[in-house]
Amino acid sequence: MSATEAPSDRAPRSVTAVATGSAADALRDAIAEQPALRLDAVEGRFTDLVTADGFPGDAIVLIEEPGPPLLAHARTAIAAGAVVVVLVDAEPSLADELAEAGAVVLPADTDGYALSASIRDARHPGRRRGRVGVGPARPRLSPRERRALAYYVQGRTTVQVADEMQVGYETAKTFLRRVRAKYAALERPAGKRSELIVRAEEDGIL
């Protein structure tokens, strides 16, 4: 089932999430009580969720601290084709930006029943994959290219990226070279590590 279709009894909506501690436990409990939903991945950081099996799923739940990174993560998730539900107590300006991006914004203390119902019923805003609003075009990275980029911009060397991904050095180097080439094709320079970090921040990977 795509994120733009209504969930059905035959096909539970797959859910991935960024949450930690008691918030993650409450999310698991809420989804377990909702037969129209299936929780496929929960990670403590968005960077880890991007590289997890099951990303993006049909819906992504973000339970993070309010701020620019949360907004970037919501935009990235929507661009990936998922509906997005955000639990946050944010300033009105941030809440408005999240809603304008297409996210469903709920108070941080929303109860489990209301949360699961919102995840079940949320609809994708219908924007084209790969672009959000008037922001920069985003490259179509393969899952392994995205994973290599995520590790690299966190400070790992190419050798360490290869170790993390359990591939050879030349393979990891190829993934990163392809990432740079795809950004360059969109006129978004990414030849240096510092430029890749900026690109990753812009696209919500950091």
C-alpha positions in Angstrom: 0.0 0.0 0.0 1.3 3.5 -0.8 1.2 6.3 1.7 -1.4 8.1 -0.3 -3.9 5.3 -0.1 -6.3 4.7 2.7 -5.1 1.9 5.1 -7.1 -1.3 4.9 -7.6 -4.3 7.1 -5.7 -6.5 4.6 -2.6 -4.3 4.5 -1.5 -2.7 7.7 0.2 0.7 7.3 3.9 0.2 8.0 5.4 2.7 10.5 8.9 3.7 11.3 9.8 6.2 14.0 12.4 8.3 15.8 11.8 7.9 19.6 13.7 7.0 22.7 12.9 5.8 26.2 9.4 5.9 27.5 8.2 7.7 24.4 9.4 4.8 22.3 7.7 2.3 24.7 4.4 4.3 24.5 4.6 4.3 20.7 5.1 0.6 20.6 2.1 0.0 22.9 -0.1 2.4 20.9 0.7 0.7 17.6 0.3 -2.8 19.1 -3.3 -1.9 19.9 -4.1 -0.7 16.4 -4.5 -3.6 13.9 -4.3 -1.2 10.9 -0.7 -0.4 11.8 2.6 -2.3 11.9 5.7 -1.0 13.5 8.8 -1.8 11.4 11.6 0.2 13.0 12.3 2.5 15.9 15.6 4.4 16.2 16.9 7.0 18.6 18.2 9.3 15.8 16.9 10.2 12.4 20.3 9.4 10.8 20.0 5.8 12.1 16.4 5.5 10.9 17.4 6.5 7.4 19.8 3.5 7.3 17.4 1.1 8.9 15.5 -1.7 7.2 12.0 -0.6 6.5 12.7 3.1 6.0 10.7 5.1 5.1 7.6 2.9 5.4 4.1 4.3 4.9 4.3 6.5 7.9 7.0 8.1 10.0 6.5 9.2 13.6 9.0 11.8 14.9 9.3 12.4 18.6 12.3 14.7 18.8 13.3 18.0 20.4 11.8 21.0 18.7 14.1 22.9 16.4 15.4 23.2 12.8 16.6 19.5 12.7 13.1 18.3 13.4 11.7 20.4 10.5 14.4 19.1 8.2 13.7 15.5 9.2 10.0 16.0 8.6 10.6 17.4 5.1 13.0 14.6 4.3 10.5 12.0 5.4 7.7 13.5 3.3 10.1 13.8 0.3 10.8 10.0 0.8 7.1 9.4 0.3 5.9 8.8 3.8 3.1 10.5 5.8 4.6 12.2 8.9 3.2 12.5 12.4 5.2 14.7 14.8 4.7 14.7 18.5 6.2 17.9 19.9 5.5 20.9 22.1 6.8 23.6 19.7 6.6 27.3 19.3 3.7 28.3 17.0 6.2 29.3 14.2 7.7 25.8 14.1 4.4 24.1 14.4 3.2 26.2 11.4 6.2 25.3 9.4 5.8 21.6 10.1 2.1 21.7 9.1 2.9 23.7 6.0 5.5 21.0 5.0 2.7 18.5 5.3 3.2 16.9 8.7 0.5 16.1 11.2 1.5 17.9 14.4 0.3 16.6 17.7 1.0 17.7 21.3 3.8 15.7 23.0 1.3 14.4 25.6 -1.1 13.0 23.0 -2.6 9.7 24.3 -1.9 6.4 22.6 -5.4 6.0 21.1 -5.4 9.5 19.5 -1.8 8.9 18.3 -2.5 5.6 16.6 -5.7 7.0 15.0 -3.7 9.9 13.6 -1.1 7.6 12.2 -3.7 5.4 10.7 -5.7 8.3 9.1 -2.9 10.7 8.0 -2.6 11.4 4.3 0.5 12.4 2.3 0.4 16.0 1.1 0.9 14.8 -2.5 4.1 16.6 -3.3 6.5 15.1 -5.8 9.0 12.7 -4.4 12.4 14.2 -4.1 11.3 17.8 -3.8 9.8 19.7 -0.9 8.3 23.1 -1.3 10.8 25.4 -3.0 13.8 23.8 -1.4 16.8 22.4 -3.3 16.3 19.3 -5.5 17.5 16.2 -3.8 19.5 13.4 -5.4 18.0 10.0 -5.8 20.4 8.0 -3.6 20.2 4.3 -3.3 19.8 2.8 0.2 23.5 1.9 0.3 24.6 5.3 -1.0 22.5 7.0 1.6 23.9 4.8 4.3 27.5 5.5 3.2 26.8 9.2 3.3 25.2 9.0 6.7 28.3 7.3 8.2 30.7 9.5 6.4 29.2 12.8 7.5 29.2 11.6 11.1 33.0 11.7 10.9 34.0 8.1 9.8 36.7 7.6 7.3 36.1 5.7 4.1 37.8 2.7 5.6 35.4 2.9 8.6 32.4 3.3 6.3 33.5 0.1 4.6 33.8 -1.7 7.9 30.4 -0.4 9.1 28.7 -1.6 5.8 30.8 -4.8 5.6 32.0 -4.0 2.1 35.4 -3.5 0.6 37.2 -0.1 0.7 36.8 0.4 -3.1 33.0 -0.3 -2.8 32.6 2.2 -0.1 34.6 4.7 -2.1 32.4 4.1 -5.1 29.2 4.7 -3.0 30.6 8.1 -1.8 31.8 9.0 -5.3 28.3 8.4 -6.7 26.8 10.5 -3.9 29.1 13.4 -4.8 28.3 13.0 -8.5 24.6 13.0 -7.9 24.8 16.2 -5.9 27.0 17.8 -8.5 24.5 17.0 -11.2 22.0 19.0 -9.3 24.5 21.9 -9.0 24.9 21.3 -5.3 28.7 21.0 -4.7 29.7 18.1 -2.5 33.4 17.5 -3.4 34.6 18.1 0.1 33.6 16.4 3.4 32.5 19.8 4.7 30.2 20.3 1.7 28.8 16.8 2.1 28.0 17.7 5.7 26.1 20.8 4.6 24.2 18.7 2.0 23.3 16.1 4.6 22.1 18.8 7.0 20.0 20.5 4.2 18.4 17.1 3.4 17.8 16.0 7.0 20.3 13.2 7.0 22.1 14.8 10.0 
